[in-house]
Amino acid sequence: MILPLIEKKFVVVADAHSHEPLEIFFADGLPDLHSEIFAVAQKHWAEKGVDTVCAGGGRFCIIEKYLVFYDKSLKYHRFDSEVVAALSKKHPAFQNKEYEVISDTKSSNPWELINNSRAR
């Protein structure tokens, strides 16, 4: 069995006024609660003069060549799969890595999503 390289919670940060998605936010050393992750993101964007809201949350992991966004946040609920897939291509942690991105909130099991992707 191949273990995930990393497995983290993330939130989708959006502009509070336009609701335009700004980024996928996560960071090493943060607690494993979506609300605490968003609090750090909110502070970061406030320093830039941008009011933000959380547009969902979930988990992600990297397994083999797959970057899998899955699950949901109990507090912030499901993320928009298409938005997260698009934002992942702009995130410095994932740019130019040539991952196959899978983004789906219907499962809390990344292996299930990978196997479904392989079956297509």
Helices and strands as residue ranges (DSSP letters): E 7-15, E 21-25, H 34-46, E 52-63, E 66-70, H 81-90, E 100-104, H 110-119
